[in-house]
Amino acid sequence: MYEDAQCVALRDIAPQAPVHVLVIPKRPIASVAALADEDAALVGHLWMVIRDLARQLKLDRGYRVVVNSGLEAGQSVDHLHFHLLGGRQMEWPPG
């Protein structure tokens, strides 16, 4: 769906919502816990990509961004990635 020098965005193969996009940095970073201070600009860039994708996908009624960090949080891939979810009413607390 999107690619630049710093990241790639693609549709999730097991979507949890009508819109489920993964935004993944190209630099190997295991998780949020593994971020270094030097990664601040990259993380900011990822958030701008998420914002732009949400606009492109017309998620004007709202969307959720999820980042799992560690096994107990449900992180199943040891590479930082953001889930952009939308296209339906999101429950709270998340199920």
Backbone as ProteinMPNN parsed JSONL, in Angstrom:
{"seq_chain_A": "MYEDAQCVALRDIAPQAPVHVLVIPKRPIASVAALADEDAALVGHLWMVIRDLARQLKLDRGYRVVVNSGLEAGQSVDHLHFHLLGGRQMEWPPG", "coords_chain_A": {"N_chain_A": [[0.814, -1.197, 0.0], [2.031, 1.166, 0.622], [5.288, 2.545, 0.402], [8.478, 3.697, 1.37], [11.79, 5.038, 1.878], [12.111, 4.51, 4.57], [10.06, 2.888, 5.604], [7.423, 0.406, 5.214], [4.072, -0.268, 4.214], [1.413, -2.492, 4.466], [-1.434, -4.589, 3.757], [-2.887, -6.527, 6.363], [-2.616, -10.069, 6.613], [-4.386, -11.513, 8.086], [-6.901, -10.031, 8.774], [-8.33, -7.982, 11.363], [-10.291, -6.173, 11.232], [-12.353, -4.352, 8.862], [-10.579, -2.578, 7.576], [-7.258, -3.131, 7.878], [-4.133, -2.466, 8.317], [-0.646, -2.892, 8.269], [2.061, -1.066, 9.446], [5.395, -0.836, 8.988], [8.662, -0.387, 10.084], [11.668, -0.243, 8.129], [14.147, -0.504, 9.254], [15.66, -2.815, 11.433], [14.07, -3.246, 14.353], [13.275, -4.561, 17.372], [11.04, -4.154, 19.12], [8.786, -1.808, 20.773], [10.004, -1.469, 23.227], [12.639, -1.745, 22.546], [13.356, 0.536, 21.248], [15.568, 3.22, 20.524], [16.843, 6.416, 21.62], [17.682, 7.697, 19.332], [15.883, 6.858, 17.454], [13.709, 8.499, 17.365], [12.961, 10.317, 15.274], [12.318, 8.516, 13.233], [10.121, 7.144, 14.381], [8.311, 9.267, 14.579], [7.97, 9.748, 11.849], [6.716, 7.332, 11.101], [4.24, 7.656, 12.4], [3.214, 9.807, 10.902], [2.933, 8.589, 8.429], [0.974, 6.703, 9.098], [-1.143, 8.48, 9.722], [-1.528, 9.637, 7.154], [-2.229, 7.376, 5.625], [-4.639, 6.684, 6.892], [-6.201, 8.864, 6.146], [-6.161, 8.54, 3.346], [-7.509, 6.124, 3.165], [-9.963, 6.909, 3.918], [-10.862, 7.002, 6.605], [-12.392, 8.741, 8.2], [-14.274, 8.695, 10.243], [-13.062, 7.57, 12.345], [-10.375, 5.613, 13.786], [-8.191, 3.009, 14.957], [-4.965, 2.623, 16.384], [-2.65, 0.184, 17.01], [0.001, -1.092, 18.932], [1.854, -3.728, 19.828], [3.945, -4.821, 22.436], [6.16, -7.076, 23.355], [5.79, -10.495, 24.568], [3.664, -10.943, 26.43], [1.934, -8.959, 25.738], [1.006, -9.757, 23.355], [2.648, -9.629, 21.143], [3.724, -11.148, 18.308], [5.629, -11.237, 16.376], [9.001, -10.513, 16.151], [9.614, -7.767, 15.41], [9.236, -4.379, 15.264], [6.036, -3.042, 14.67], [3.107, -1.328, 13.535], [-0.39, -1.495, 13.893], [-2.959, -0.418, 11.911], [-6.257, 0.058, 12.274], [-9.612, 0.032, 11.16], [-12.84, 1.071, 9.83], [-15.014, -0.02, 11.05], [-17.092, -0.024, 14.014], [-15.245, 0.292, 16.912], [-14.724, -1.651, 19.785], [-14.669, -0.904, 23.308], [-13.474, -1.709, 26.466], [-10.793, -2.967, 24.342], [-11.362, -6.149, 22.839]], "CA_chain_A": [[0.0, 0.0, 0.0], [2.907, 2.326, 0.698], [6.69, 2.243, 0.71], [9.481, 4.739, 1.189], [13.109, 4.583, 2.322], [12.112, 4.176, 5.988], [9.025, 1.947, 6.051], [6.504, -0.195, 4.259], [2.738, -0.499, 4.759], [0.705, -3.517, 3.701], [-2.639, -5.124, 4.397], [-2.656, -7.697, 7.209], [-3.149, -11.29, 5.995], [-5.455, -12.001, 8.959], [-7.458, -8.766, 9.259], [-9.213, -7.938, 12.519], [-11.266, -5.133, 10.921], [-12.411, -4.178, 7.403], [-9.281, -1.991, 7.22], [-6.208, -3.572, 8.808], [-2.877, -2.222, 7.622], [0.559, -2.918, 9.086], [3.092, -0.092, 9.087], [6.581, -1.529, 9.479], [9.921, 0.27, 9.725], [12.626, -1.121, 7.46], [15.254, -0.739, 10.192], [15.286, -3.887, 12.363], [13.854, -2.856, 15.744], [12.485, -5.691, 17.878], [9.776, -3.767, 19.759], [8.805, -0.466, 21.357], [10.988, -1.498, 24.318], [13.989, -1.714, 21.974], [13.614, 1.82, 20.599], [16.635, 4.072, 21.051], [16.554, 7.843, 21.476], [17.962, 8.048, 17.944], [14.763, 6.418, 16.624], [12.586, 9.432, 17.515], [12.523, 10.827, 13.967], [11.682, 7.402, 12.538], [8.801, 6.922, 14.982], [7.488, 10.379, 14.119], [7.657, 9.482, 10.441], [5.725, 6.253, 11.054], [2.939, 8.232, 12.759], [2.727, 10.6, 9.777], [2.488, 7.616, 7.422], [-0.31, 6.185, 9.596], [-2.127, 9.549, 9.507], [-1.798, 9.776, 5.719], [-2.965, 6.187, 5.192], [-6.011, 6.805, 7.406], [-6.875, 9.825, 5.263], [-6.302, 7.899, 2.031], [-8.51, 5.056, 3.299], [-11.211, 7.58, 4.295], [-11.257, 6.582, 7.947], [-12.715, 9.995, 8.873], [-15.117, 8.455, 11.42], [-12.185, 7.106, 13.407], [-9.542, 4.42, 13.597], [-7.371, 2.641, 16.108], [-3.59, 2.219, 16.101], [-2.227, -0.745, 18.061], [1.39, -1.541, 18.906], [2.097, -4.703, 20.884], [5.363, -4.875, 22.801], [6.445, -8.211, 24.227], [4.914, -11.669, 24.474], [2.44, -10.807, 27.218], [1.063, -8.009, 25.048], [0.542, -10.378, 22.124], [3.568, -9.436, 20.022], [4.082, -12.477, 17.792], [6.732, -11.056, 15.437], [10.024, -9.696, 16.792], [9.943, -6.602, 14.592], [8.277, -3.321, 15.557], [5.05, -2.736, 13.639], [1.886, -0.662, 13.979], [-1.617, -1.948, 13.253], [-3.971, 0.595, 11.658], [-7.536, -0.658, 12.207], [-10.763, 0.913, 10.982], [-13.916, 0.593, 8.975], [-16.102, -0.539, 11.873], [-17.101, 0.478, 15.388], [-14.286, -0.401, 17.77], [-15.222, -1.825, 21.149], [-13.766, -0.486, 24.381], [-12.06, -1.969, 26.165], [-10.594, -3.894, 23.213], [-11.62, -7.547, 23.191]], "C_chain_A": [[0.862, 1.267, 0.0], [4.323, 1.832, 0.972], [7.525, 3.483, 0.482], [10.793, 4.196, 1.738], [13.104, 4.085, 3.763], [11.122, 3.092, 6.4], [8.236, 1.387, 4.881], [5.161, -0.371, 4.971], [2.021, -1.492, 3.85], [-0.499, -4.013, 4.475], [-2.279, -6.381, 5.188], [-3.291, -8.925, 6.559], [-4.252, -11.929, 6.831], [-6.162, -10.793, 9.585], [-8.43, -8.928, 10.419], [-10.285, -6.865, 12.362], [-11.31, -5.007, 9.397], [-11.156, -3.512, 6.834], [-8.298, -2.431, 8.292], [-4.89, -3.52, 8.046], [-1.743, -2.267, 8.638], [1.528, -1.87, 8.556], [4.372, -0.542, 9.794], [7.836, -0.744, 9.102], [10.865, -0.728, 9.056], [13.82, -1.42, 8.361], [14.822, -1.83, 11.172], [15.273, -3.389, 13.812], [12.895, -3.894, 16.31], [11.121, -5.281, 18.416], [9.874, -2.319, 20.224], [9.881, -0.399, 22.441], [12.42, -1.383, 23.803], [14.304, -0.395, 21.26], [14.727, 2.581, 21.309], [16.223, 5.527, 20.866], [16.736, 8.291, 20.022], [16.835, 7.66, 16.996], [13.58, 7.386, 16.651], [12.066, 9.937, 16.169], [11.816, 9.736, 13.167], [10.27, 7.165, 13.073], [7.845, 8.048, 14.58], [7.062, 10.199, 12.674], [6.588, 8.396, 10.317], [4.332, 6.778, 11.395], [2.376, 9.087, 11.635], [2.243, 9.698, 8.642], [1.133, 7.043, 7.831], [-1.406, 7.223, 9.367], [-2.512, 9.644, 8.036], [-2.567, 8.578, 5.173], [-4.423, 6.247, 5.656], [-6.816, 7.781, 6.546], [-7.165, 9.204, 3.911], [-7.409, 6.844, 2.057], [-9.861, 5.577, 3.788], [-11.76, 7.094, 5.635], [-11.623, 7.805, 8.799], [-13.581, 9.803, 10.124], [-14.304, 7.921, 12.598], [-11.429, 5.843, 13.044], [-8.755, 4.187, 14.864], [-5.985, 2.263, 15.608], [-3.128, 1.392, 17.289], [-0.766, -1.106, 17.835], [1.566, -2.481, 20.09], [3.596, -4.741, 21.166], [5.58, -5.985, 23.813], [5.393, -9.308, 24.136], [3.605, -11.502, 25.231], [1.455, -9.813, 26.601], [0.522, -8.578, 23.74], [1.443, -10.141, 20.927], [4.054, -10.797, 19.551], [5.228, -12.428, 16.79], [7.73, -10.112, 16.092], [10.534, -8.6, 15.858], [8.845, -5.579, 14.848], [7.321, -3.125, 14.386], [3.795, -2.16, 14.285], [0.712, -1.234, 13.198], [-2.557, -0.753, 13.124], [-5.283, -0.133, 11.394], [-8.677, 0.334, 12.049], [-11.823, 0.274, 10.113], [-15.06, -0.054, 9.726], [-16.02, 0.11, 13.244], [-16.132, -0.363, 16.215], [-14.869, -0.494, 19.173], [-14.188, -1.309, 22.141], [-14.271, -1.058, 25.677], [-11.945, -2.98, 25.025], [-10.758, -5.33, 23.683], [-10.579, -8.507, 22.795]], "O_chain_A": [[0.474, 2.299, -0.548], [4.531, 0.842, 1.673], [7.31, 4.227, -0.475], [10.891, 3.005, 2.032], [13.988, 3.322, 4.152], [11.311, 2.442, 7.428], [8.362, 1.826, 3.737], [5.117, -0.597, 6.18], [2.023, -1.35, 2.627], [-0.571, -3.873, 5.696], [-1.472, -7.196, 4.742], [-4.39, -8.832, 6.012], [-4.977, -12.795, 6.34], [-6.038, -10.556, 10.787], [-9.234, -9.86, 10.463], [-11.101, -6.67, 13.263], [-10.413, -5.497, 8.711], [-10.721, -3.846, 5.732], [-8.483, -2.139, 9.473], [-4.575, -4.4, 7.245], [-1.871, -1.737, 9.742], [1.782, -1.802, 7.354], [4.43, -0.619, 11.021], [8.054, -0.463, 7.923], [10.857, -1.915, 9.382], [14.436, -2.479, 8.242], [13.709, -1.769, 11.694], [16.321, -3.146, 14.412], [11.806, -4.083, 15.77], [10.138, -5.988, 18.194], [10.919, -1.683, 20.086], [10.586, 0.603, 22.562], [13.314, -0.969, 24.541], [15.401, -0.229, 20.727], [14.813, 2.583, 22.537], [15.353, 5.832, 20.05], [16.016, 9.168, 19.546], [16.829, 8.092, 15.843], [12.554, 7.12, 16.025], [10.855, 9.978, 15.951], [10.821, 10.008, 12.495], [9.33, 7.004, 12.295], [6.682, 7.786, 14.273], [5.914, 10.471, 12.322], [5.66, 8.526, 9.519], [3.352, 6.394, 10.757], [1.163, 9.094, 11.429], [1.258, 10.01, 7.973], [0.24, 6.913, 6.995], [-2.481, 6.887, 8.871], [-3.696, 9.723, 7.709], [-3.463, 8.744, 4.346], [-5.333, 5.902, 4.901], [-7.987, 7.537, 6.258], [-8.273, 9.322, 3.388], [-8.152, 6.691, 1.088], [-10.783, 4.802, 4.042], [-12.95, 6.816, 5.778], [-11.225, 7.905, 9.96], [-13.609, 10.685, 10.983], [-14.809, 7.832, 13.718], [-11.795, 5.111, 12.124], [-8.666, 5.056, 15.732], [-5.841, 1.661, 14.545], [-3.201, 1.838, 18.434], [-0.344, -1.388, 16.713], [1.438, -2.058, 21.239], [4.412, -4.697, 20.245], [5.227, -5.85, 24.985], [4.267, -9.083, 23.693], [2.547, -11.88, 24.728], [0.267, -9.837, 26.921], [-0.32, -7.958, 23.09], [1.044, -10.424, 19.798], [4.715, -11.519, 20.298], [5.746, -13.472, 16.395], [7.355, -9.029, 16.541], [11.725, -8.52, 15.559], [7.663, -5.872, 14.67], [7.754, -3.052, 13.236], [3.47, -2.469, 15.432], [0.803, -1.435, 11.987], [-2.913, -0.14, 14.129], [-5.409, -0.856, 10.407], [-8.707, 1.361, 12.726], [-11.725, -0.887, 9.716], [-15.984, -0.583, 9.108], [-15.009, 0.719, 13.596], [-16.204, -1.592, 16.208], [-15.439, 0.471, 19.683], [-12.991, -1.28, 21.854], [-15.455, -0.892, 25.969], [-12.871, -3.75, 24.77], [-10.344, -5.685, 24.786], [-10.713, -9.704, 23.051]]}, "name": "protein", "num_of_chains": 1, "seq": "MYEDAQCVALRDIAPQAPVHVLVIPKRPIASVAALADEDAALVGHLWMVIRDLARQLKLDRGYRVVVNSGLEAGQSVDHLHFHLLGGRQMEWPPG"}
